[in-house]
């Protein structure tokens, strides 16, 4: 399945060989797909699961835009790690558990940035939750690529 997915993605790469390396193209395709899935889950969570009301767990309550963010982030974390490990950064020689730990650290940082920006845009600037999430996602994607390439899945030349 991995090889079929790589073949499908790489089929479109010749159109962009002059503008970007294959790894960047794969990241854009995988990251873009994962982002769209995350935005879809966010939308469903915000509109239908949490019905635009406070989501109360009994010991802690989440505003609906934050509950939707947590739900979409969980799915994006799992799928994103698998895509990055097996499709995008296949040249990394770090052990899988180290990649996962570093990916989690990067994910936690990105989630914090996402959360703070979302709170600011929705609660202070009074923008709509969906447009705020889209704007925030654009910034987080840019940060994420650099972190994944240079930290989570870096190639250790000493090995």
N, C-alpha and C positions, 0 to 999 in steps of 0.2 A: 504494500500500500504506500509506503514511504517513497519508493522509486516512481510509482505512478503519479503521485502528487508532485514530486520534483519535476518529472517529465512534463506534466501539464503546465506548471508554472514556467518552466524554462522554454516552453514552446513559444511564448510571447516575448521572450527576452531579446531575440535578434533585432526587434524594432528599436530597442533602447541601448544597444551595445556602445554607442558613441557617447552616451550621456551618463552612464552609471555602471559600476561593477555589478556582477551577478549577485553578490551577497546583498548589496543594497536593494536590488530589484526584488529578490526573494523576501527581504525584510518588509518592503513596501506591500507586497502582495499578502504575505502572511499577517503582518501587523494590521494592514488595512482590513482584511477579512475579520480578524479578531476584534478590531475596533468596531466594525459595523455590527458584529454579533453582540458586543458589549453595549453599544448604544441601543440596539433592539431590546436586549434584556432590561436595560435601564428604563426604556419607554414602557415596556410591559409591566415592570415592577412599579413604576411611579403611577401609571394610569390605572392599572387593574389590580395588582396584588396588594399594594398599600393604599389604594383608593384615595390618594391625596390627603391622607390623614396620618396623625402620629401613630407610629407602629410601636406598641408598648409590649415589652417582654416581661413585664412585672417588676424586674429589677433595674431596667433601663429602658428609656423610650427614645426612639429615633424619629426625626422629622422624615416625611416621606421621601424627599430628595436624597437624604443621607442613607436611608434603608435601601433605596433603589441602587445607589452607588455601591453599597456593600455587596448586594446580590450580584450585580453585573461584574464587580471586581473579582469575586470568587471564581466565576466562570472564566473570565479573561485571564486570571492567573494560571489556572490549570491548562487551558488550551494554549495560551501564549508560551508557557514553558515548553510544552511538547513541540510546538511549531519551531520555536527558536533552536531547541536542542537538535532536532532531527531534520529540519529543512534548511534553516538559515545559517546557523553557525556550526556546521558539521566538522569544520577543521579544528575545533577546540579540543585540546588534549587534557583538559581538566577532568577530574572524576565527576561522575554524574551527581553525587551528593554535594560536592563543592559547587557545581553549577547551580543546583537547586537552591542551596543556601544563599549564594550570591544573587540569584534571580529573586529570591524572596526579599532580600535586603533592598534591592533596586525597586522591586514591586512596592514594598512598604514605603519607601521614599516617594515614589510616584503617587501612591495612594494618598499620602499626606499632602503633597502638593495639590492633587486633585480635590481633596476634601476642603482644604483651606480656600482654594480659588472658588470652588462651588459655593461654599458658605458666604464668601465675600460677594460674589455676583448675585446670588439669590436673595440673601438676607440683608445685605447692605445696599447694593445697587438696585435691588428689586427687579432683576431681570427674570425672565422665565427660566424654569429649571432645565428644560431640554436645550435651549440655545446656550445656556451657561455651560452645560455639560459638553456640548460640541466644541465651544471655544476652549474650554479647559483641556479637552482631549487633544487638541492640536498642539498645545504647548507640551503636554506630558509625552506625546509620541516623540517629539524632537529630543527631549531629555532622555527618554528611554532608549532610543537607538544608540546614543553615545555610551550610555552606561552598559548596555548589553554587550556591545562590541568591545569595549575597553575594560570591562570588569567581569561580568557574569560568564561570558563565553570566550574570553580572550585566549589567544594561543600563547601558551607558555613556551618560549623559545629555549628555555633551559632544560626542558625534558627531551 
